Amino acid sequence: MSEFVEYLNEVFEPFGSIRARRMFGGYGIYHNDIMFALVVDDVLYLKADAGTSGYFTRRGLDAFEYVRVGKRISMSYYLAPEEIFEDPDEAMIWANRAYEAAVRSKRPGRKA
């Protein structure tokens, strides 16, 4: 596991326990067995949905994208704001937003 992923335990300590699971060359970050964040190349992305994506886009934080079979695919994870690494209160706010978006995406009848 990368040092950055291990460091996220400190960042999200006020939010609660997290665990990382290796996936697709990166890591899924879980709280209560729900993935609320993604780490790729030691860059943190937080889950968003229609209700929370505006928090990211208003700040110019881009969605995670990758190329598959020559096509660019955008996911519902956005670059985390830098201040969460310095301010535990901000980390808690952003983690809660991401977690709540992840919970909403798991509701029956909704696509994740």
N, C-alpha and C positions, 0 to 999 in steps of 0.2 A: 504494500500500500504506500502511496506517495506521502511525503511529509505534509504536503498541502492538505490532503484529505484527512490526515490525522489532526492537523491544526483546526479543522472545522469543528471538532469536538469542543474546543475552547470557544470558538466563535459562537456556537449555538448552545453553549452551556446554560444561559438563562432561559432558553426555549425548552430545553429538556434533552434527554438522551437521543442520540442519533446512531445510525449504523450505516456503513458503506458496503455496497455490493458491486463487485466488478461486473461491467457489462459493456459490450461494444467498444472496447478500447478505452473506456472511461469508467466512471463510477456512478451508480444511483445512490442518492442519499435519502435515507428513510427515517421516519419518526412514526412510532406506533404501526410499523409495517406498511406505511403508505409513503411512496416516493414523492418527495416534495422538492428535490433539487437534483441537479445533474452536474458532474464534473468531467470536463474534457480538456486534456492538455493543461491541467492545473488551473482551469478557469471555471468559476462557479456560475451556474445558471439556476434560476428559481422558477418554479412552476407558476404559470399564470393562466387566467381564463378571461372571458369577456368582461367580467367584473373587475379584474385587477390589472389587465394588460396596460391600461392607460397610465398607471403609476410608472411603468417602465418606459413606455413610448414618450411620455411628456419629458422624460429626462434623457432621451436619446439613447436608451439602453436597448440594444438589438436582441432579437430573438435568435436562438441557436439554430443554425442551418447546417446542412451537410449535402453533399452531392451523391446521388445514387443513380446509376445507369444514365449518367449525363444530365440528370434533372436535379435542380436545387429544391431541397425539401426543408421547410421551416417547421420547427416544433413549438409547442406551447411552453417553452422554457426561455427565460430572458436573462441576460447578463445581470449579475447581482451588483447593486451599487457599492462603491468602494467604502463608504462610511460604515458598513456593517462589520468590517474588519477592525475598526477602531472604537466603535460605540456599541456596547452591549444592548442598550435600549433600541437602537436602530436594527440590530441583528434580530431582536425579538419581534419587532414590528414586521419586518420583511419575511421572517421565517413563518410567522402566523399567517400572513397573506398567502404565501406559497402553499402552506399546509392546507389552509381552508380551500384554496383553488383545487388542490389535489383531492381533497375529500369530496368536493362537489363533482369532480370528474368521475368519481367512483360510484355515484348514485345510480341505481337501476335505470336503464333506459337511456343513459348518457354515454357517449363515446369518451374514452379516456384520452 
